[in-house]
Every structure is written in C-alpha cells, then in structure tokens.
C-alpha cells in the first residue's frame, strides 16, 4: 500500500523566518502579493513588518485585514472581491488559523469562482488557487502545512470541511518569535489544538509511517512544553518547541487526517462560537477515554511520547496516565466546560442530535479507531456538560 503526503514547496523554520518573505516570493516568481490577515496583526505591527521587509527589496503589498475568527462564507467574500480586483499574483497569509484558512478559501474562489459550498468535502479540490505563503502567528492549527480549510456556512451553522491539494500553501515560514506576545488563553487553546492534531493523526485509521513519525515528534515537543509556554510566554526555548511541534502535527494530520475530536468539535464551534482549540480541549479527555479500547497500544505510545509514561509502563498503565494528563492539562490551563463557557443548557441539549449528525457527515469520526454511532456521540456531548 502507498500513502500520499502533500507538502509545501518551501518550509522555513526558526527565529526570523518570516523576514525571508522577499526571497520566497522571488523564488516563486511573484511580484504582487496581497497580505491577508486580521486587525490584531496590523495593530501589533506584524503586517507592517512584512510590508517593510518587502519594501526593502522594491516590492509593495496591500493589506486585507478584515478576516474574522472562525471564518464564514460572508466574512471571506470581501477578501475574494479584493483579491479579484487588485491584479495580485500571490497571497501572504499572516496570522492564526482563521486568517490562514480564510486566505486558502479566498485564493481558490478568487481564481476559480463559485461558492464555498461547491468545494466542501467529499470533493477533493486539486485546482491550484493563487499561491499562498503562510506565516503562522500561533502554535496550534498547523494550517500553514495542511490541505484543509474550514469555513462556516452561517445559513446552516455548518462548519464546512474543504480538502485538497489546492488548499496547500506553496510556502510556510514558521517563526516562533511571532508567538512571544500571545496571551495565555490563546496559547492554551492553540497548544491543545496542536496536541490534539498529533494524537488524532497517530490513532487515525489513515495513519502511516510518515504521519506516525511527525505525530510522535510533535508530541515529544508539545507535551513537556505546553505548560511552560502557558505559564511563561517569553520562554523562547519552549515557544520554539511548541511552534515546531504544531507544524509537525499539521504535517501529520494532513497526511493521516483528524478523527472524532475534530468531527465533534466543529459543530460546537459553529453553533456556540467556541474557539476551535477550546472546543477540542473540552472533548479530548472524554473522546480519548471512549476510543482507548480500540487502540490501547497507540494511545499508550502517545503517553510515552508526551513523557507522562515510561517504556517500562504497561499499555494499561500508560493509557491511565494519559487520561490523567489530559484532564490535568485542562485543569491547569483553565479549560471551561460548556456550562462554564456560558452555553445555554437547553440549547446545547436540544442541538446534540444535530451536532452528532453534522459531525458524522464531516467524515472525521470515520477515521477514529472506535467509530461511534450518532447515539454514542450524543452521549459524549452529554458527558461534557
């Protein structure tokens, strides 16, 4: 059997990697980039920093900064119109997962037209959009190295998963210095998101030798350092480890796909506007406990890679330590329950069957080592409360 792994053409990592943007554009033969980002990146000066680096080499870049958290069909439309009207030959996606996901969608729609729903899974989008150079500013989504984007249809509150080589950035510049100013809440949510990517890629039914290598390496980097970056945001060594771990986790799940946590997480985000990493964190301990009986050895490997179990621990002991660790991470990083987040109980319980149906339709639960029924997913949602 063979496995397909789609990667960016260029992957640059380390302090100052983001300032290599002029050389990357030159190598791609691009001269007219559009920076797609959010207003915070403009306020923090990160967009201006990229513009200045380009100006030093005689290149000029406009900025579109109206992306929003958890991008929607409506939120990307202005970006599509901007990209179509400006004669741009490339996109610089600057920010967390939401600006990068927005840029991926904008790059396809600006070049090929249609509506976002036309590109949702199970369609495999192979058409190349405007080339994207991704510069992540959070250590979590891995979107800079994945062939996925997620856009919410606000009419149906569905988080549409869109998949294919057409969404893969041609270059990713992974600069951990851009994460040094992240507040603790964002650090926690994105870090747990990255950890979830690594675990789910490793236990996925689509896991393979390539994705296993990336997933285990990601867990070794993220596991010992997640609390450190949460407690001390200017810890450069820990920030670099988690940032690289996030990118490796992105490579892993791009090759092996995500599983039940992500499938169940998307509807929570769509209906209740819970940040993606946070809804993953709410689900991770319960879904892991549900799934362990079907992949005990794999989850035990995760515990050992994260450093919470030793090689001498049996698989049974290792998975118990993993569950204890996941619950401890949520407690120490102040991950709320749905109730603590402020979600209305009646609405949550009424929507559980709808969320379960949407999760199953996304395809992600089918990759899980233990594939749940809709009724079992409803019970998992209930257990979160």
The 8 nearest C-alpha neighbors of each residue, nearest first, counted from 0:
[[1, 2, 207, 3, 208, 205, 206, 209],
 [2, 0, 3, 207, 4, 208, 209, 205],
 [3, 1, 4, 0, 207, 254, 209, 205],
 [2, 4, 5, 1, 254, 255, 209, 207],
 [5, 3, 254, 6, 2, 253, 209, 250],
 [4, 6, 3, 164, 7, 254, 146, 253],
 [5, 7, 8, 4, 144, 167, 250, 145],
 [8, 6, 169, 170, 9, 168, 144, 10],
 [7, 9, 169, 170, 6, 10, 168, 171],
 [10, 8, 170, 7, 171, 11, 169, 23],
 [11, 9, 171, 170, 172, 7, 12, 8],
 [10, 12, 172, 173, 16, 171, 9, 13],
 [13, 11, 173, 16, 174, 172, 10, 14],
 [12, 14, 174, 16, 15, 173, 175, 11],
 [13, 15, 174, 16, 176, 175, 12, 17],
 [14, 16, 17, 18, 174, 13, 176, 19],
 [17, 15, 174, 18, 13, 172, 19, 14],
 [16, 18, 172, 19, 15, 174, 20, 134],
 [19, 17, 20, 16, 15, 52, 49, 21],
 [18, 20, 17, 16, 22, 21, 23, 15],
 [19, 21, 23, 18, 22, 17, 24, 53],
 [22, 20, 24, 23, 53, 19, 25, 56],
 [23, 21, 25, 24, 20, 19, 26, 27],
 [22, 24, 20, 26, 25, 21, 27, 19],
 [25, 23, 27, 29, 21, 26, 22, 20],
 [24, 26, 28, 22, 27, 23, 29, 21],
 [27, 25, 23, 24, 28, 22, 29, 21],
 [28, 26, 24, 25, 29, 23, 130, 22],
 [27, 29, 25, 26, 24, 30, 23, 88],
 [30, 28, 24, 27, 25, 88, 31, 89],
 [29, 31, 32, 28, 58, 24, 88, 25],
 [30, 32, 87, 88, 29, 89, 60, 33],
 [33, 31, 89, 90, 60, 87, 88, 30],
 [32, 34, 90, 61, 60, 91, 62, 35],
 [33, 35, 91, 62, 90, 92, 63, 61],
 [36, 34, 63, 92, 64, 91, 62, 93],
 [35, 37, 64, 93, 98, 94, 92, 63],
 [38, 36, 64, 66, 39, 40, 65, 98],
 [37, 39, 41, 64, 40, 42, 65, 36],
 [38, 40, 42, 41, 37, 43, 36, 44],
 [41, 39, 43, 45, 38, 42, 37, 46],
 [40, 42, 38, 44, 46, 39, 43, 45],
 [41, 43, 39, 44, 40, 38, 45, 46],
 [44, 42, 40, 41, 45, 39, 46, 38],
 [43, 45, 47, 41, 42, 46, 48, 40],
 [46, 44, 48, 40, 47, 43, 41, 49],
 [47, 45, 41, 49, 48, 44, 40, 50],
 [48, 46, 50, 44, 49, 45, 51, 41],
 [47, 49, 45, 51, 46, 50, 44, 52],
 [50, 48, 52, 46, 47, 51, 53, 45],
 [49, 51, 47, 53, 48, 52, 54, 60],
 [52, 50, 54, 48, 53, 49, 47, 55],
 [51, 53, 49, 55, 50, 54, 48, 18],
 [52, 54, 58, 50, 51, 55, 56, 21],
 [55, 53, 57, 51, 58, 56, 52, 59],
 [54, 56, 53, 52, 57, 51, 58, 50],
 [57, 55, 54, 53, 58, 21, 52, 51],
 [56, 58, 54, 55, 53, 59, 52, 21],
 [59, 57, 53, 54, 56, 30, 60, 31],
 [58, 60, 54, 53, 57, 50, 61, 31],
 [61, 59, 32, 33, 50, 34, 62, 31],
 [62, 60, 33, 34, 63, 59, 32, 50],
 [61, 63, 34, 33, 64, 35, 60, 36],
 [62, 64, 35, 65, 34, 36, 78, 61],
 [65, 63, 37, 36, 38, 66, 35, 62],
 [66, 64, 37, 63, 67, 38, 36, 74],
 [67, 65, 37, 64, 98, 36, 74, 101],
 [66, 68, 70, 69, 65, 97, 74, 37],
 [69, 67, 97, 70, 66, 98, 274, 96],
 [68, 70, 97, 67, 71, 151, 150, 274],
 [71, 69, 150, 67, 68, 74, 97, 151],
 [70, 72, 151, 74, 150, 73, 152, 153],
 [71, 73, 152, 74, 75, 151, 150, 76],
 [74, 72, 71, 76, 75, 77, 153, 70],
 [75, 73, 71, 72, 76, 70, 66, 77],
 [74, 76, 78, 73, 77, 72, 101, 79],
 [75, 77, 79, 78, 73, 74, 80, 72],
 [78, 76, 80, 79, 75, 81, 74, 73],
 [77, 79, 81, 75, 76, 80, 82, 105],
 [78, 80, 76, 105, 109, 82, 77, 81],
 [79, 81, 77, 83, 78, 82, 84, 76],
 [82, 80, 78, 84, 83, 79, 77, 85],
 [83, 81, 79, 80, 84, 85, 78, 109],
 [84, 82, 80, 109, 81, 85, 79, 86],
 [83, 85, 81, 82, 86, 80, 87, 79],
 [86, 84, 87, 82, 83, 81, 33, 80],
 [85, 87, 84, 88, 83, 82, 31, 32],
 [88, 86, 31, 85, 32, 89, 33, 82],
 [87, 89, 31, 32, 29, 129, 86, 30],
 [90, 88, 32, 130, 129, 87, 131, 33],
 [89, 91, 131, 33, 32, 34, 92, 130],
 [90, 92, 34, 132, 131, 133, 33, 35],
 [93, 91, 133, 35, 99, 102, 134, 34],
 [94, 92, 134, 36, 135, 91, 35, 133],
 [95, 93, 136, 135, 98, 36, 99, 134],
 [96, 94, 137, 136, 135, 97, 98, 99],
 [95, 97, 99, 140, 98, 100, 142, 94],
 [96, 98, 100, 68, 99, 95, 69, 101],
 [99, 97, 101, 36, 100, 94, 96, 66],
 [98, 100, 102, 92, 96, 101, 97, 103],
 [101, 99, 148, 97, 103, 102, 98, 96],
 [102, 100, 98, 104, 99, 103, 97, 105],
 [101, 103, 105, 99, 100, 104, 92, 106],
 [104, 102, 100, 106, 166, 101, 105, 99],
 [103, 105, 101, 107, 102, 106, 108, 100],
 [104, 106, 102, 79, 108, 107, 103, 109],
 [105, 107, 129, 128, 103, 109, 104, 108],
 [108, 106, 128, 104, 110, 105, 109, 111],
 [107, 109, 112, 105, 111, 110, 106, 104],
 [110, 108, 79, 83, 106, 107, 105, 112],
 [109, 111, 108, 107, 128, 112, 106, 129],
 [110, 112, 108, 107, 109, 113, 128, 126],
 [113, 111, 108, 109, 110, 114, 107, 115],
 [112, 114, 108, 117, 111, 115, 116, 118],
 [113, 115, 116, 117, 112, 108, 118, 72],
 [114, 116, 117, 118, 72, 119, 113, 108],
 [117, 115, 119, 118, 114, 159, 152, 113],
 [118, 116, 115, 114, 119, 113, 122, 120],
 [117, 119, 116, 115, 161, 122, 124, 120],
 [120, 118, 161, 116, 160, 159, 122, 117],
 [121, 119, 122, 161, 160, 162, 118, 123],
 [120, 122, 119, 123, 162, 161, 362, 118],
 [121, 123, 120, 119, 118, 124, 162, 161],
 [124, 122, 163, 162, 125, 121, 120, 118],
 [125, 123, 163, 165, 126, 162, 122, 164],
 [124, 126, 165, 164, 163, 123, 127, 166],
 [127, 125, 165, 124, 128, 164, 107, 111],
 [128, 126, 165, 125, 129, 107, 164, 130],
 [129, 127, 107, 106, 110, 130, 165, 126],
 [128, 130, 106, 89, 131, 88, 110, 90],
 [131, 129, 89, 169, 128, 90, 168, 132],
 [132, 130, 168, 90, 169, 91, 89, 133],
 [131, 133, 170, 91, 171, 168, 169, 92],
 [132, 134, 92, 171, 143, 91, 131, 170],
 [133, 135, 93, 172, 92, 171, 173, 17],
 [136, 134, 94, 95, 137, 93, 133, 173],
 [135, 137, 94, 177, 95, 178, 134, 138],
 [138, 136, 95, 178, 135, 139, 189, 94],
 [139, 137, 242, 245, 189, 190, 241, 140],
 [138, 140, 189, 193, 190, 245, 192, 141],
 [139, 141, 142, 96, 193, 192, 189, 138],
 [142, 140, 249, 246, 143, 245, 139, 144],
 [141, 143, 145, 140, 144, 96, 99, 249],
 [142, 144, 133, 141, 171, 145, 168, 135],
 [145, 143, 142, 249, 141, 250, 7, 6],
 [146, 144, 253, 142, 147, 167, 249, 143],
 [145, 147, 167, 166, 163, 164, 162, 253],
 [148, 146, 162, 145, 161, 166, 163, 149],
 [147, 149, 100, 161, 160, 150, 103, 162],
 [150, 148, 160, 159, 161, 158, 100, 151],
 [149, 151, 71, 159, 70, 158, 72, 152],
 [152, 150, 158, 71, 157, 159, 153, 72],
 [153, 151, 157, 154, 156, 72, 155, 71],
 [152, 154, 156, 155, 151, 71, 72, 157],
 [155, 153, 152, 156, 157, 151, 72, 71],
 [154, 156, 157, 153, 152, 151, 158, 269],
 [157, 155, 153, 269, 152, 154, 270, 151],
 [158, 156, 155, 152, 151, 159, 269, 266],
 [157, 159, 151, 150, 265, 269, 149, 152],
 [160, 158, 150, 149, 151, 157, 119, 161],
 [159, 161, 149, 119, 120, 148, 158, 162],
 [162, 160, 119, 120, 148, 147, 118, 149],
 [163, 161, 147, 123, 146, 124, 120, 160],
 [164, 162, 124, 123, 146, 165, 125, 166],
 [163, 165, 125, 167, 166, 146, 124, 5],
 [164, 166, 127, 125, 126, 163, 124, 167],
 [165, 167, 146, 164, 103, 163, 147, 168],
 [166, 168, 146, 164, 165, 145, 169, 7],
 [169, 167, 131, 170, 7, 132, 133, 166],
 [168, 170, 7, 8, 131, 132, 130, 167],
 [171, 169, 9, 132, 7, 168, 8, 10],
 [172, 170, 133, 10, 143, 132, 134, 173],
 [171, 173, 11, 134, 17, 16, 12, 10],
 [174, 172, 12, 11, 16, 171, 134, 135],
 [173, 175, 16, 13, 14, 176, 17, 15],
 [174, 176, 239, 177, 178, 242, 14, 238],
 [177, 175, 178, 174, 179, 14, 15, 235],
 [176, 178, 136, 175, 179, 174, 180, 137],
 [179, 177, 176, 181, 175, 136, 180, 137],
 [178, 180, 176, 233, 181, 177, 232, 238],
 [181, 179, 178, 182, 177, 232, 233, 176],
 [180, 182, 178, 179, 186, 185, 183, 232],
 [183, 181, 185, 184, 186, 180, 232, 229],
 [182, 184, 186, 229, 185, 187, 181, 232],
 [185, 183, 187, 186, 182, 188, 229, 332],
 [184, 186, 188, 187, 183, 182, 189, 181],
 [187, 185, 183, 184, 189, 188, 190, 229],
 [188, 186, 190, 184, 185, 189, 183, 229],
 [189, 187, 276, 277, 185, 191, 190, 186],
 [188, 190, 139, 192, 276, 191, 186, 187],
 [189, 191, 139, 187, 193, 192, 188, 186],
 [192, 190, 194, 193, 188, 189, 195, 280],
 [191, 193, 276, 189, 195, 190, 139, 194],
 [194, 192, 139, 196, 245, 190, 195, 191],
 [193, 195, 191, 197, 196, 192, 198, 190],
 [194, 196, 192, 198, 193, 197, 199, 191],
 [197, 195, 193, 199, 194, 248, 198, 200],
 [196, 198, 214, 248, 194, 200, 195, 199],
 [199, 197, 195, 201, 200, 196, 194, 202],
 [200, 198, 202, 257, 196, 201, 197, 203],
 [201, 199, 252, 203, 197, 255, 198, 257],
 [200, 202, 198, 199, 211, 203, 206, 214],
 [201, 203, 199, 200, 297, 198, 368, 204],
 [204, 202, 200, 205, 206, 366, 367, 201],
 [203, 205, 366, 206, 368, 367, 202, 255],
 [206, 204, 255, 203, 207, 366, 256, 200],
 [207, 205, 255, 203, 204, 201, 210, 200],
 [206, 208, 210, 209, 211, 205, 255, 2],
 [207, 209, 211, 210, 212, 206, 213, 2],
 [208, 210, 212, 211, 207, 213, 251, 254],
 [209, 211, 251, 213, 207, 212, 208, 254],
 [212, 210, 208, 214, 209, 213, 201, 207],
 [211, 213, 209, 210, 215, 214, 216, 208],
 [214, 212, 216, 210, 251, 247, 211, 215],
 [215, 213, 197, 217, 211, 251, 248, 216],
 [216, 214, 218, 217, 212, 213, 304, 211],
 [217, 215, 219, 213, 214, 218, 212, 220],
 [218, 216, 244, 214, 220, 215, 248, 219],
 [217, 219, 221, 215, 305, 220, 222, 216],
 [220, 218, 304, 305, 216, 217, 222, 221],
 [219, 221, 217, 240, 244, 218, 222, 241],
 [220, 222, 241, 218, 224, 225, 244, 223],
 [221, 223, 305, 218, 224, 219, 220, 225],
 [224, 222, 221, 225, 220, 305, 306, 219],
 [225, 223, 227, 221, 237, 226, 222, 228],
 [226, 224, 227, 228, 221, 222, 223, 229],
 [225, 227, 229, 224, 228, 230, 223, 332],
 [228, 226, 224, 230, 225, 229, 231, 237],
 [227, 229, 232, 231, 230, 225, 226, 237],
 [228, 230, 226, 183, 227, 231, 232, 186],
 [231, 229, 227, 228, 226, 232, 183, 225],
 [232, 230, 228, 233, 229, 234, 227, 226],
 [231, 233, 228, 234, 179, 229, 230, 180],
 [232, 234, 179, 231, 235, 228, 238, 180],
 [235, 233, 237, 232, 236, 231, 238, 228],
 [234, 236, 238, 237, 233, 239, 179, 176],
 [235, 237, 239, 238, 234, 240, 241, 224],
 [236, 238, 240, 224, 239, 235, 234, 228],
 [237, 239, 235, 241, 240, 236, 242, 228],
 [238, 240, 242, 236, 175, 237, 241, 235],
 [241, 239, 237, 220, 243, 238, 242, 244],
 [240, 242, 244, 221, 238, 243, 239, 220],
 [243, 241, 138, 239, 245, 244, 240, 175],
 [244, 242, 246, 245, 240, 241, 239, 247],
 [245, 243, 217, 241, 247, 220, 242, 246],
 [244, 246, 248, 193, 242, 139, 243, 138],
 [245, 247, 249, 141, 243, 248, 244, 250],
 [246, 248, 250, 244, 213, 249, 217, 245],
 [249, 247, 197, 251, 245, 246, 214, 250],
 [248, 250, 141, 246, 247, 251, 252, 144],
 [249, 251, 247, 253, 248, 252, 144, 254],
 [252, 250, 210, 248, 213, 254, 249, 214],
 [251, 253, 256, 200, 255, 254, 249, 257],
 [252, 254, 145, 250, 251, 256, 255, 249],
 [253, 255, 252, 4, 251, 210, 256, 250],
 [254, 256, 252, 205, 206, 200, 253, 210],
 [257, 255, 252, 253, 200, 254, 258, 205],
 [258, 256, 199, 200, 252, 363, 261, 196],
 [257, 259, 363, 367, 364, 366, 199, 260],
 [258, 260, 364, 262, 261, 367, 363, 263],
 [261, 259, 263, 262, 258, 264, 282, 279],
 [262, 260, 264, 263, 259, 258, 265, 257],
 [261, 263, 358, 259, 363, 260, 264, 364],
 [264, 262, 358, 260, 261, 265, 259, 266],
 [263, 265, 261, 267, 278, 279, 262, 266],
 [264, 266, 268, 267, 263, 158, 262, 269],
 [267, 265, 269, 268, 354, 264, 270, 263],
 [268, 266, 264, 265, 270, 269, 271, 273],
 [269, 267, 273, 272, 265, 266, 271, 270],
 [268, 270, 266, 156, 267, 272, 271, 158],
 [271, 269, 267, 268, 156, 266, 272, 157],
 [270, 272, 268, 273, 267, 269, 342, 266],
 [273, 271, 268, 269, 270, 274, 267, 69],
 [272, 274, 268, 271, 278, 275, 267, 277],
 [275, 273, 277, 276, 268, 272, 278, 69],
 [274, 276, 278, 277, 268, 273, 279, 264],
 [277, 275, 188, 192, 279, 189, 278, 274],
 [276, 278, 280, 188, 274, 279, 275, 281],
 [277, 279, 281, 275, 280, 264, 276, 273],
 [280, 278, 276, 282, 277, 281, 264, 283],
 [279, 281, 277, 283, 278, 282, 191, 276],
 [282, 280, 278, 279, 283, 277, 336, 334],
 [283, 281, 279, 280, 285, 284, 286, 260],
 [282, 284, 280, 286, 285, 287, 279, 281],
 [285, 283, 287, 286, 325, 282, 326, 322],
 [286, 284, 288, 287, 282, 283, 289, 379],
 [285, 287, 289, 283, 288, 284, 282, 290],
 [286, 288, 290, 284, 289, 285, 283, 291],
 [287, 289, 285, 286, 291, 290, 284, 322],
 [290, 288, 286, 287, 291, 285, 292, 369],
 [289, 291, 287, 369, 288, 292, 293, 286],
 [290, 292, 295, 294, 293, 288, 289, 287],
 [293, 291, 295, 290, 294, 289, 369, 288],
 [292, 294, 291, 369, 368, 290, 295, 289],
 [295, 293, 291, 297, 296, 292, 368, 298],
 [294, 296, 291, 298, 297, 292, 299, 293],
 [297, 295, 299, 294, 298, 314, 300, 318],
 [296, 298, 300, 299, 294, 295, 202, 301],
 [297, 299, 301, 300, 295, 296, 318, 294],
 [298, 300, 317, 296, 318, 302, 314, 301],
 [299, 301, 297, 303, 298, 302, 304, 296],
 [302, 300, 298, 304, 299, 303, 305, 297],
 [303, 301, 321, 299, 305, 308, 300, 307],
 [302, 304, 308, 306, 300, 301, 305, 309],
 [305, 303, 301, 219, 306, 302, 218, 215],
 [306, 304, 222, 219, 218, 302, 303, 307],
 [305, 307, 303, 304, 308, 302, 222, 223],
 [306, 308, 302, 305, 303, 320, 321, 309],
 [309, 307, 303, 317, 302, 306, 312, 320],
 [308, 310, 311, 312, 303, 307, 306, 317],
 [309, 311, 312, 303, 308, 313, 300, 317],
 [310, 312, 309, 313, 308, 314, 317, 316],
 [313, 311, 309, 310, 317, 316, 308, 314],
 [314, 312, 316, 315, 317, 311, 310, 299],
 [313, 315, 317, 299, 316, 296, 318, 312],
 [316, 314, 313, 317, 318, 319, 295, 299],
 [315, 317, 319, 313, 314, 318, 312, 320],
 [316, 318, 314, 299, 320, 308, 319, 315],
 [319, 317, 321, 299, 320, 315, 316, 298],
 [320, 318, 316, 322, 321, 317, 323, 315],
 [319, 321, 323, 317, 318, 322, 324, 316],
 [322, 320, 318, 324, 302, 319, 323, 317],
 [323, 321, 325, 319, 324, 320, 284, 326],
 [322, 324, 320, 326, 321, 325, 327, 319],
 [323, 325, 327, 321, 322, 326, 328, 320],
 [326, 324, 328, 322, 327, 323, 284, 321],
 [325, 327, 329, 323, 324, 328, 284, 322],
 [328, 326, 324, 330, 325, 329, 331, 323],
 [327, 329, 325, 331, 330, 326, 332, 324],
 [330, 328, 334, 326, 332, 327, 331, 333],
 [329, 331, 327, 333, 328, 332, 326, 334],
 [332, 330, 328, 333, 329, 327, 334, 226],
 [331, 333, 329, 330, 334, 328, 187, 229],
 [334, 332, 330, 331, 329, 335, 328, 184],
 [333, 335, 329, 332, 330, 336, 281, 280],
 [336, 334, 339, 340, 333, 337, 281, 338],
 [335, 337, 339, 338, 340, 384, 281, 383],
 [338, 336, 340, 339, 342, 384, 335, 341],
 [337, 339, 341, 336, 340, 342, 384, 344],
 [338, 340, 336, 335, 341, 337, 342, 384],
 [341, 339, 337, 338, 335, 342, 336, 273],
 [342, 340, 338, 339, 343, 337, 344, 336],
 [341, 343, 338, 337, 340, 344, 271, 347],
 [342, 344, 346, 345, 347, 341, 338, 337],
 [345, 343, 347, 346, 348, 342, 338, 384],
 [346, 344, 348, 347, 343, 349, 350, 342],
 [345, 347, 349, 343, 344, 348, 350, 342],
 [348, 346, 344, 350, 345, 349, 343, 351],
 [347, 349, 345, 351, 350, 346, 344, 381],
 [348, 350, 346, 347, 351, 345, 352, 353],
 [351, 349, 353, 347, 348, 352, 354, 346],
 [350, 352, 354, 348, 353, 377, 349, 355],
 [353, 351, 355, 354, 350, 377, 356, 349],
 [354, 352, 356, 350, 355, 351, 357, 349],
 [353, 355, 351, 357, 266, 352, 356, 358],
 [354, 356, 358, 352, 353, 373, 357, 376],
 [357, 355, 353, 359, 358, 354, 360, 352],
 [356, 358, 360, 354, 359, 355, 353, 361],
 [359, 357, 262, 355, 263, 361, 356, 360],
 [358, 360, 356, 361, 357, 362, 364, 355],
 [359, 361, 357, 362, 358, 356, 363, 262],
 [362, 360, 358, 359, 363, 262, 357, 160],
 [361, 363, 360, 365, 364, 359, 262, 358],
 [362, 364, 258, 262, 365, 366, 361, 259],
 [365, 363, 259, 258, 367, 366, 262, 362],
 [364, 366, 363, 367, 362, 370, 258, 359],
 [367, 365, 204, 258, 203, 364, 363, 368],
 [366, 368, 258, 369, 364, 203, 365, 370],
 [369, 367, 293, 204, 294, 203, 370, 290],
 [370, 368, 367, 290, 293, 371, 289, 292],
 [369, 371, 367, 365, 364, 368, 372, 366],
 [372, 370, 375, 376, 369, 373, 364, 374],
 [371, 373, 375, 374, 376, 370, 359, 355],
 [372, 374, 376, 375, 355, 377, 356, 371],
 [373, 375, 377, 372, 376, 378, 352, 371],
 [376, 374, 378, 372, 377, 373, 371, 379],
 [377, 375, 379, 373, 378, 374, 355, 380],
 [376, 378, 374, 380, 375, 379, 351, 352],
 [377, 379, 381, 375, 376, 380, 382, 374],
 [378, 380, 376, 382, 381, 377, 375, 383],
 [381, 379, 377, 378, 383, 382, 376, 351],
 [382, 380, 378, 379, 383, 384, 377, 348],
 [381, 383, 379, 380, 384, 378, 285, 377],
 [384, 382, 381, 380, 336, 379, 337, 281],
 [383, 382, 381, 337, 338, 336, 380, 344]]
